[in-house]
């Protein structure tokens, strides 16, 4: 579970921006909404290439998509 949207985990433009309410602590968010500036803002916390390279899978979801 992540707290700033899946778009924050990677700079990949194929990952859609979260449409739910975003907290003030989420980098790149304005007026409690995700913006393109938020894309990849938490990528250093989620080493996706290393996770996949080691043969693991990752399922991530934004907490606001479950409890908004």
N, C-alpha and C positions, 0 to 999 in steps of 0.2 A: 504494500500500500504506500502510495506517495501522497504528498500533501500539496503539490503545486502543479499537478497535471502531467500526463505522460509526455507531452510535448517538451517538458523541462528536462526529461531524461536524455534526449537526443536532439541534435540539430536537423535531423532528417525531416524535410518538409512534408513527407507522406504521412507523418503522425499529426493528426488534427489537433488544433488548439482546443483546450477544454472550454466548454460553453457554460459550465456551472460557475457559481460564485467563487472567487479566488481571494484568499487572505492577503492582508497588507504585507506580510513577510515574504511573499513570493516575488522574486526578482522579475522585472519585465512586465509586471501586471499593472494596469492602470484602471482606476475606478472599479476595483474588484473584478476585473475581467482580464483574461489572458490576451497578450499581444504577441506579435512576431518577435519582439525583443526578449520574450520569456523563453523562446525556443532554445533548448540546450543549456539553460541556466544552471541546471544541477547535474550536468553530464559527468563532472569529476567525481560525484558521489555514487554514480551508477556506472561502473566500468563494463558497459555492454559488450564491447569487442572481446574483452578478457573472459567474461562469463561464457559467451558463445564459443570462444576459442578453446576453452577447457571442456567443451562438450555438454555444458549445462543449458537449460532453457530458462527463460525468465517470463513470468506473467506479472504484469504490473497493472494497477488500477488507481485512479484518483479518488481519494476519499469523498470528494464533493459529488462524484457521480453516483455514489451509493447513499450518501446522507447529505442532501442539500436543503 
